[in-house]
Amino acid sequence: MRLALVVAAGALVFLGQSLFAHPATALAPAEIVSATIAVDTPLAEWTQDEDSAPVLDAGTLSRWLTYLAIMLVVGAVAFGAIISRAFRDPADDLGPSYRRTSLGWGLIGSVLFLLAAAGRLYAQVVAFLFPGDPLTLADARVIVFDTGWGSRWLVQFAAGLAAAVGFALARRGIPIGRPVAVIGAIAIAVTLPLTGHAVAASWHWSITWPLQALHVLAGATWLGSLLLLLLVAFGAKAGADAERREQTVSDLVRVFSPVAMVGVGGAVVMGTVLSVSYVGSWPALWQTTYGWALMIKIGLLGMTALLGAWNWRQLRPRLGTPGSAGRLFRSARLELLVGALLLAATAILVALPAPHV
């Protein structure tokens, strides 16, 4: 695990230097331009940033699916670590079973991320077609290979492929699979800001990119591991023995709680700093569409965090008693429902022009 983190950190430093060292090249941050501008030179920077896309379209759905996929991928990695700490007895057969199920959901998330990436590419290409023009492979090739947005999209797609391969190998019991999956999951979250506000913010990209990446990682660790807790611990196998399930859920939540608290704290702190960068002033919160969308997102984040705090203060101490796991399941399901609305608000928010970008 430590080796995977070191390799990922080194690769990301190199990636940052490669993508931003020469802003005059096709790898420079994408400019927001009109979709109807005709370009004669194939290396011209004519791509539209995702932040200027229409609010409700195929791109919005693709972005929402992208966030859901990241929850599954990062959540599978985080929940795998939780399982390792919760099941320390080698004789316990639940640990390996839960771990394999978790890896399966990570693989599903990786594939979903790749499909959503294809949807985002489709929306990006369509945005630059003249009205009535058919979509061709040549249009897609220009966007992918001759624009800054396309270069960064390729990096994201490669990260998704790495995660999918890693989870697939890990499910087969091949040792190299887990570190590859960890590197892929981290790379997915860290490269996501490359096609958003972070590379075009008024603050330097070396500040906003890491902040956005940490924001994504923290939020995905929190909600993703909660989602995996529900998907794995409340599966068919877990329900076979009610008494054992109560104890199993108690053991998992005991390890999950501090992970969730760190995730919530990281998401809130990084998100607050980024909001200052993107909004710029208090009046922009209620004088711009972006500001109103941001306040809605903050409200949903607050509701999700409050539900999590309720689970931690009221339900967690009762775990291990009859019926406690069921109560936690219902409450956590509501928390995830609000979390899904939070992801939808985020998918809309990133399609709006930020006042201070």
NUZA-72295 format. One record per residue (C-alpha): x, y, z; residue in three letters. Coordinates in nm, 3 decimals, always signed. Example, Ala and Ser with C-alpha at 12.3 -4.5 7.8 and 13.67 -1.06 7.14 Angstrom:
BEGIN
<<+1.230; -0.450; +0.780>; 'ALA'> <<+1.367; -0.106; +0.714>; 'SER'> 
This chain:
BEGIN
<<+0.000; +0.000; +0.000>; 'MET'> <<+0.280; +0.245; +0.091>; 'ARG'> <<+0.459; +0.160; -0.234>; 'LEU'> <<+0.141; +0.229; -0.430>; 'ALA'> <<+0.103; +0.571; -0.266>; 'LEU'> <<+0.466; +0.664; -0.335>; 'VAL'> <<+0.436; +0.561; -0.700>; 'VAL'> <<+0.109; +0.752; -0.738>; 'ALA'> <<+0.258; +1.067; -0.583>; 'ALA'> <<+0.560; +1.056; -0.811>; 'GLY'> <<+0.348; +0.999; -1.120>; 'ALA'> <<+0.119; +1.290; -1.033>; 'LEU'> <<+0.409; +1.530; -0.980>; 'VAL'> <<+0.543; +1.434; -1.323>; 'PHE'> <<+0.193; +1.469; -1.469>; 'LEU'> <<+0.154; +1.818; -1.330>; 'GLY'> <<+0.485; +1.928; -1.473>; 'GLN'> <<+0.399; +1.778; -1.812>; 'SER'> <<+0.049; +1.924; -1.842>; 'LEU'> <<+0.121; +2.274; -1.719>; 'PHE'> <<+0.488; +2.342; -1.784>; 'ALA'> <<+0.425; +2.482; -2.136>; 'HIS'> <<+0.099; +2.677; -2.140>; 'PRO'> <<+0.141; +2.771; -2.506>; 'ALA'> <<+0.112; +2.412; -2.624>; 'THR'> <<-0.197; +2.201; -2.683>; 'ALA'> <<-0.166; +2.078; -2.324>; 'LEU'> <<-0.238; +2.423; -2.183>; 'ALA'> <<-0.556; +2.480; -1.980>; 'PRO'> <<-0.853; +2.494; -2.215>; 'ALA'> <<-0.998; +2.831; -2.302>; 'GLU'> <<-1.373; +2.882; -2.288>; 'ILE'> <<-1.473; +2.977; -2.640>; 'VAL'> <<-1.780; +2.970; -2.859>; 'SER'> <<-1.890; +2.638; -3.000>; 'ALA'> <<-1.941; +2.794; -3.342>; 'THR'> <<-1.583; +2.914; -3.397>; 'ILE'> <<-1.430; +2.759; -3.706>; 'ALA'> <<-1.069; +2.648; -3.671>; 'VAL'> <<-0.837; +2.586; -3.961>; 'ASP'> <<-0.523; +2.469; -3.781>; 'THR'> <<-0.556; +2.125; -3.620>; 'PRO'> <<-0.341; +2.218; -3.318>; 'LEU'> <<-0.542; +2.527; -3.230>; 'ALA'> <<-0.685; +2.543; -2.878>; 'GLU'> <<-1.055; +2.544; -2.969>; 'TRP'> <<-1.193; +2.310; -2.704>; 'THR'> <<-1.469; +2.414; -2.470>; 'GLN'> <<-1.403; +2.375; -2.099>; 'ASP'> <<-1.659; +2.151; -1.927>; 'GLU'> <<-1.740; +2.444; -1.701>; 'ASP'> <<-1.912; +2.628; -1.991>; 'SER'> <<-2.127; +2.336; -2.105>; 'ALA'> <<-2.511; +2.358; -2.085>; 'PRO'> <<-2.646; +2.301; -1.736>; 'VAL'> <<-2.883; +2.012; -1.817>; 'LEU'> <<-2.772; +1.784; -2.098>; 'ASP'> <<-2.599; +1.453; -2.162>; 'ALA'> <<-2.285; +1.600; -2.010>; 'GLY'> <<-2.464; +1.664; -1.681>; 'THR'> <<-2.575; +1.301; -1.659>; 'LEU'> <<-2.225; +1.186; -1.753>; 'SER'> <<-2.071; +1.400; -1.480>; 'ARG'> <<-2.318; +1.267; -1.221>; 'TRP'> <<-2.232; +0.909; -1.324>; 'LEU'> <<-1.864; +1.003; -1.306>; 'THR'> <<-1.901; +1.113; -0.943>; 'TYR'> <<-2.099; +0.801; -0.858>; 'LEU'> <<-1.828; +0.589; -1.018>; 'ALA'> <<-1.557; +0.764; -0.817>; 'ILE'> <<-1.754; +0.692; -0.501>; 'MET'> <<-1.753; +0.322; -0.588>; 'LEU'> <<-1.386; +0.311; -0.688>; 'VAL'> <<-1.241; +0.514; -0.401>; 'VAL'> <<-1.496; +0.364; -0.162>; 'GLY'> <<-1.388; +0.012; -0.256>; 'ALA'> <<-1.025; +0.096; -0.178>; 'VAL'> <<-1.114; +0.264; +0.151>; 'ALA'> <<-1.356; -0.009; +0.253>; 'PHE'> <<-1.094; -0.273; +0.176>; 'GLY'> <<-0.869; -0.108; +0.434>; 'ALA'> <<-1.161; -0.095; +0.679>; 'ILE'> <<-1.224; -0.467; +0.630>; 'ILE'> <<-0.858; -0.546; +0.697>; 'SER'> <<-0.872; -0.365; +1.032>; 'ARG'> <<-1.215; -0.496; +1.131>; 'ALA'> <<-1.140; -0.865; +1.058>; 'PHE'> <<-0.803; -0.939; +1.212>; 'ARG'> <<-0.879; -1.306; +1.282>; 'ASP'> <<-0.741; -1.514; +0.989>; 'PRO'> <<-0.997; -1.784; +1.067>; 'ALA'> <<-1.289; -1.547; +1.006>; 'ASP'> <<-1.432; -1.632; +0.664>; 'ASP'> <<-1.631; -1.309; +0.636>; 'LEU'> <<-1.323; -1.094; +0.579>; 'GLY'> <<-1.216; -1.254; +0.248>; 'PRO'> <<-1.578; -1.273; +0.131>; 'SER'> <<-1.639; -0.905; +0.204>; 'TYR'> <<-1.309; -0.808; +0.046>; 'ARG'> <<-1.390; -0.992; -0.277>; 'ARG'> <<-1.734; -0.833; -0.291>; 'THR'> <<-1.580; -0.492; -0.233>; 'SER'> <<-1.333; -0.549; -0.517>; 'LEU'> <<-1.624; -0.643; -0.742>; 'GLY'> <<-1.796; -0.312; -0.672>; 'TRP'> <<-1.467; -0.134; -0.737>; 'GLY'> <<-1.449; -0.303; -1.076>; 'LEU'> <<-1.808; -0.200; -1.152>; 'ILE'> <<-1.722; +0.157; -1.054>; 'GLY'> <<-1.416; +0.157; -1.281>; 'SER'> <<-1.620; +0.039; -1.580>; 'VAL'> <<-1.890; +0.296; -1.501>; 'LEU'> <<-1.621; +0.566; -1.489>; 'PHE'> <<-1.501; +0.467; -1.837>; 'LEU'> <<-1.855; +0.470; -1.974>; 'LEU'> <<-1.921; +0.810; -1.815>; 'ALA'> <<-1.594; +0.939; -1.961>; 'ALA'> <<-1.716; +0.833; -2.304>; 'ALA'> <<-2.040; +1.020; -2.238>; 'GLY'> <<-1.850; +1.334; -2.139>; 'ARG'> <<-1.644; +1.310; -2.458>; 'LEU'> <<-1.961; +1.275; -2.664>; 'TYR'> <<-2.111; +1.585; -2.500>; 'ALA'> <<-1.788; +1.776; -2.553>; 'GLN'> <<-1.775; +1.693; -2.925>; 'VAL'> <<-2.145; +1.771; -2.979>; 'VAL'> <<-2.095; +2.112; -2.817>; 'ALA'> <<-1.865; +2.214; -3.100>; 'PHE'> <<-2.066; +2.096; -3.395>; 'LEU'> <<-2.255; +2.345; -3.604>; 'PHE'> <<-2.633; +2.302; -3.572>; 'PRO'> <<-2.739; +2.011; -3.792>; 'GLY'> <<-2.387; +1.882; -3.851>; 'ASP'> <<-2.343; +1.504; -3.806>; 'PRO'> <<-2.101; +1.374; -3.548>; 'LEU'> <<-1.802; +1.195; -3.700>; 'THR'> <<-1.498; +1.013; -3.569>; 'LEU'> <<-1.283; +1.287; -3.719>; 'ALA'> <<-1.450; +1.541; -3.487>; 'ASP'> <<-1.381; +1.319; -3.187>; 'ALA'> <<-1.018; +1.269; -3.290>; 'ARG'> <<-0.961; +1.644; -3.310>; 'VAL'> <<-1.108; +1.699; -2.962>; 'ILE'> <<-0.911; +1.412; -2.807>; 'VAL'> <<-0.572; +1.454; -2.972>; 'PHE'> <<-0.549; +1.822; -3.068>; 'ASP'> <<-0.686; +2.004; -2.763>; 'THR'> <<-0.583; +2.053; -2.404>; 'GLY'> <<-0.915; +1.918; -2.279>; 'TRP'> <<-0.866; +1.602; -2.483>; 'GLY'> <<-0.514; +1.549; -2.352>; 'SER'> <<-0.634; +1.567; -1.994>; 'ARG'> <<-0.938; +1.350; -2.074>; 'TRP'> <<-0.699; +1.082; -2.202>; 'LEU'> <<-0.512; +1.089; -1.871>; 'VAL'> <<-0.840; +1.041; -1.685>; 'GLN'> <<-0.940; +0.755; -1.913>; 'PHE'> <<-0.602; +0.586; -1.861>; 'ALA'> <<-0.652; +0.615; -1.484>; 'ALA'> <<-0.991; +0.446; -1.517>; 'GLY'> <<-0.838; +0.164; -1.721>; 'LEU'> <<-0.565; +0.116; -1.460>; 'ALA'> <<-0.823; +0.094; -1.182>; 'ALA'> <<-1.034; -0.156; -1.379>; 'ALA'> <<-0.732; -0.378; -1.448>; 'VAL'> <<-0.622; -0.357; -1.086>; 'GLY'> <<-0.960; -0.455; -0.944>; 'PHE'> <<-0.995; -0.737; -1.197>; 'ALA'> <<-0.652; -0.878; -1.105>; 'LEU'> <<-0.718; -0.838; -0.733>; 'ALA'> <<-1.045; -1.031; -0.760>; 'ARG'> <<-0.848; -1.318; -0.913>; 'ARG'> <<-0.610; -1.315; -0.618>; 'GLY'> <<-0.311; -1.176; -0.813>; 'ILE'> <<-0.102; -0.974; -0.562>; 'PRO'> <<-0.012; -0.688; -0.799>; 'ILE'> <<-0.381; -0.615; -0.848>; 'GLY'> <<-0.441; -0.432; -0.520>; 'ARG'> <<-0.162; -0.171; -0.554>; 'PRO'> <<-0.259; -0.113; -0.918>; 'VAL'> <<-0.620; -0.060; -0.811>; 'ALA'> <<-0.510; +0.183; -0.539>; 'VAL'> <<-0.296; +0.381; -0.783>; 'ILE'> <<-0.578; +0.384; -1.039>; 'GLY'> <<-0.835; +0.499; -0.782>; 'ALA'> <<-0.612; +0.781; -0.659>; 'ILE'> <<-0.529; +0.880; -1.018>; 'ALA'> <<-0.899; +0.895; -1.110>; 'ILE'> <<-0.975; +1.134; -0.825>; 'ALA'> <<-0.662; +1.343; -0.873>; 'VAL'> <<-0.695; +1.383; -1.250>; 'THR'> <<-1.066; +1.469; -1.241>; 'LEU'> <<-1.002; +1.842; -1.175>; 'PRO'> <<-0.793; +1.864; -1.493>; 'LEU'> <<-1.106; +1.925; -1.704>; 'THR'> <<-1.280; +2.162; -1.464>; 'GLY'> <<-1.256; +2.493; -1.281>; 'HIS'> <<-0.930; +2.404; -1.107>; 'ALA'> <<-0.712; +2.458; -1.416>; 'VAL'> <<-0.876; +2.791; -1.507>; 'ALA'> <<-0.916; +2.945; -1.161>; 'ALA'> <<-0.785; +3.289; -1.069>; 'SER'> <<-0.551; +3.120; -0.822>; 'TRP'> <<-0.257; +2.930; -0.967>; 'HIS'> <<-0.332; +2.573; -1.076>; 'TRP'> <<-0.064; +2.443; -0.837>; 'SER'> <<-0.295; +2.554; -0.553>; 'ILE'> <<-0.642; +2.480; -0.687>; 'THR'> <<-0.561; +2.144; -0.847>; 'TRP'> <<-0.433; +1.977; -0.527>; 'PRO'> <<-0.715; +2.133; -0.326>; 'LEU'> <<-0.977; +2.004; -0.571>; 'GLN'> <<-0.814; +1.660; -0.581>; 'ALA'> <<-0.813; +1.636; -0.201>; 'LEU'> <<-1.175; +1.756; -0.195>; 'HIS'> <<-1.273; +1.475; -0.433>; 'VAL'> <<-1.070; +1.213; -0.246>; 'LEU'> <<-1.208; +1.315; +0.094>; 'ALA'> <<-1.570; +1.322; -0.022>; 'GLY'> <<-1.539; +0.993; -0.212>; 'ALA'> <<-1.374; +0.826; +0.087>; 'THR'> <<-1.657; +0.938; +0.315>; 'TRP'> <<-1.962; +0.864; +0.099>; 'LEU'> <<-1.796; +0.584; -0.099>; 'GLY'> <<-1.700; +0.378; +0.204>; 'SER'> <<-2.051; +0.433; +0.347>; 'LEU'> <<-2.200; +0.311; +0.019>; 'LEU'> <<-1.975; +0.004; +0.023>; 'LEU'> <<-2.070; -0.061; +0.385>; 'LEU'> <<-2.434; -0.085; +0.283>; 'LEU'> <<-2.370; -0.282; -0.035>; 'LEU'> <<-2.138; -0.536; +0.129>; 'VAL'> <<-2.239; -0.570; +0.493>; 'ALA'> <<-2.612; -0.579; +0.418>; 'PHE'> <<-2.586; -0.820; +0.126>; 'GLY'> <<-2.756; -1.157; +0.105>; 'ALA'> <<-2.472; -1.343; +0.279>; 'LYS'> <<-2.461; -1.098; +0.565>; 'ALA'> <<-2.831; -1.145; +0.631>; 'GLY'> <<-2.808; -1.522; +0.681>; 'ALA'> <<-2.723; -1.490; +1.050>; 'ASP'> <<-2.889; -1.189; +1.213>; 'ALA'> <<-2.687; -1.206; +1.535>; 'GLU'> <<-2.360; -1.234; +1.348>; 'ARG'> <<-2.458; -0.948; +1.121>; 'ARG'> <<-2.520; -0.722; +1.420>; 'GLU'> <<-2.169; -0.787; +1.549>; 'GLN'> <<-2.014; -0.762; +1.204>; 'THR'> <<-2.176; -0.424; +1.135>; 'VAL'> <<-2.063; -0.305; +1.477>; 'SER'> <<-1.702; -0.404; +1.404>; 'ASP'> <<-1.708; -0.238; +1.061>; 'LEU'> <<-1.868; +0.085; +1.182>; 'VAL'> <<-1.615; +0.108; +1.466>; 'ARG'> <<-1.339; +0.133; +1.204>; 'VAL'> <<-1.547; +0.328; +0.951>; 'PHE'> <<-1.642; +0.615; +1.186>; 'SER'> <<-1.299; +0.784; +1.214>; 'PRO'> <<-1.245; +0.738; +0.839>; 'VAL'> <<-1.578; +0.910; +0.770>; 'ALA'> <<-1.498; +1.195; +1.011>; 'MET'> <<-1.167; +1.263; +0.837>; 'VAL'> <<-1.342; +1.249; +0.499>; 'GLY'> <<-1.615; +1.493; +0.604>; 'VAL'> <<-1.361; +1.731; +0.754>; 'GLY'> <<-1.138; +1.719; +0.447>; 'GLY'> <<-1.428; +1.770; +0.205>; 'ALA'> <<-1.560; +2.069; +0.402>; 'VAL'> <<-1.224; +2.240; +0.451>; 'VAL'> <<-1.103; +2.193; +0.093>; 'MET'> <<-1.444; +2.286; -0.045>; 'GLY'> <<-1.453; +2.606; +0.160>; 'THR'> <<-1.113; +2.719; +0.037>; 'VAL'> <<-1.204; +2.637; -0.323>; 'LEU'> <<-1.531; +2.829; -0.290>; 'SER'> <<-1.333; +3.139; -0.195>; 'VAL'> <<-1.120; +3.092; -0.505>; 'SER'> <<-1.410; +3.032; -0.743>; 'TYR'> <<-1.663; +3.285; -0.605>; 'VAL'> <<-1.430; +3.566; -0.504>; 'GLY'> <<-1.676; +3.778; -0.302>; 'SER'> <<-1.982; +3.746; -0.079>; 'TRP'> <<-2.220; +3.929; -0.318>; 'PRO'> <<-2.135; +3.676; -0.591>; 'ALA'> <<-2.310; +3.409; -0.383>; 'LEU'> <<-2.655; +3.563; -0.438>; 'TRP'> <<-2.588; +3.768; -0.751>; 'GLN'> <<-2.478; +3.482; -0.978>; 'THR'> <<-2.629; +3.149; -1.082>; 'THR'> <<-2.307; +2.978; -0.977>; 'TYR'> <<-2.340; +3.128; -0.630>; 'GLY'> <<-2.697; +3.002; -0.588>; 'TRP'> <<-2.599; +2.656; -0.710>; 'ALA'> <<-2.306; +2.657; -0.468>; 'LEU'> <<-2.534; +2.746; -0.176>; 'MET'> <<-2.766; +2.459; -0.270>; 'ILE'> <<-2.468; +2.224; -0.275>; 'LYS'> <<-2.352; +2.355; +0.064>; 'ILE'> <<-2.702; +2.298; +0.202>; 'GLY'> <<-2.711; +1.939; +0.077>; 'LEU'> <<-2.359; +1.881; +0.212>; 'LEU'> <<-2.473; +2.012; +0.550>; 'GLY'> <<-2.778; +1.783; +0.550>; 'MET'> <<-2.563; +1.482; +0.459>; 'THR'> <<-2.311; +1.566; +0.731>; 'ALA'> <<-2.588; +1.612; +0.990>; 'LEU'> <<-2.736; +1.273; +0.906>; 'LEU'> <<-2.390; +1.123; +0.945>; 'GLY'> <<-2.348; +1.297; +1.280>; 'ALA'> <<-2.685; +1.157; +1.390>; 'TRP'> <<-2.575; +0.807; +1.299>; 'ASN'> <<-2.249; +0.855; +1.487>; 'TRP'> <<-2.400; +1.003; +1.807>; 'ARG'> <<-2.731; +0.817; +1.831>; 'GLN'> <<-2.701; +0.486; +1.646>; 'LEU'> <<-2.334; +0.390; +1.667>; 'ARG'> <<-2.334; +0.346; +2.049>; 'PRO'> <<-2.626; +0.100; +2.020>; 'ARG'> <<-2.461; -0.122; +1.760>; 'LEU'> <<-2.440; -0.486; +1.860>; 'GLY'> <<-2.787; -0.485; +2.014>; 'THR'> <<-3.086; -0.651; +1.843>; 'PRO'> <<-3.225; -0.443; +1.557>; 'GLY'> <<-2.945; -0.185; +1.566>; 'SER'> <<-2.804; -0.282; +1.226>; 'ALA'> <<-3.143; -0.239; +1.061>; 'GLY'> <<-3.187; +0.108; +1.210>; 'ARG'> <<-2.841; +0.206; +1.091>; 'LEU'> <<-2.917; +0.073; +0.743>; 'PHE'> <<-3.231; +0.285; +0.711>; 'ARG'> <<-3.058; +0.598; +0.838>; 'SER'> <<-2.747; +0.547; +0.624>; 'ALA'> <<-2.967; +0.487; +0.320>; 'ARG'> <<-3.126; +0.829; +0.375>; 'LEU'> <<-2.780; +0.982; +0.413>; 'GLU'> <<-2.675; +0.833; +0.080>; 'LEU'> <<-2.996; +0.953; -0.087>; 'LEU'> <<-2.914; +1.311; +0.012>; 'VAL'> <<-2.557; +1.240; -0.097>; 'GLY'> <<-2.687; +1.143; -0.443>; 'ALA'> <<-2.865; +1.479; -0.463>; 'LEU'> <<-2.539; +1.641; -0.355>; 'LEU'> <<-2.362; +1.474; -0.649>; 'LEU'> <<-2.637; +1.595; -0.884>; 'ALA'> <<-2.594; +1.951; -0.757>; 'ALA'> <<-2.220; +1.920; -0.813>; 'THR'> <<-2.273; +1.793; -1.168>; 'ALA'> <<-2.478; +2.105; -1.241>; 'ILE'> <<-2.245; +2.340; -1.052>; 'LEU'> <<-1.936; +2.251; -1.253>; 'VAL'> <<-2.124; +2.331; -1.576>; 'ALA'> <<-2.169; +2.692; -1.466>; 'LEU'> <<-1.909; +2.968; -1.515>; 'PRO'> <<-1.753; +3.057; -1.180>; 'ALA'> <<-1.756; +3.432; -1.102>; 'PRO'> <<-1.386; +3.444; -1.012>; 'HIS'> <<-1.247; +3.219; -1.289>; 'VAL'> 
